[in-house]
Amino acid sequence: MTKVKEQAIGLLQGMPDDKIIYVLDILRGLKGLVESESDSRIGAQPPLTAMGILNEYANADLIPLEEDAWRRAVVKKHADS
């Protein structure tokens, strides 16, 4: 086993069991991405990005607010100071 995989397993072992399900969903998505990349042909659709894989978990009502979220957070932080 490589050092990187050992580090990943060490991180997983330190996580509570009820949170591991989220990691498994991400890993399944990444596995599918890797498999689709190996099967891709010239002219095929570009591979999904990590954000594309996680898109199914997004709150559709909040997506329009993402563009301006960073600015609002900075303004709020400075206003609270």
Secondary structure as UniProt FT lines:
FT   HELIX           3..13
FT   HELIX           17..39
FT   TURN            42..43
FT   HELIX           50..54
FT   HELIX           55..57
FT   TURN            60..62
FT   HELIX           63..80
//
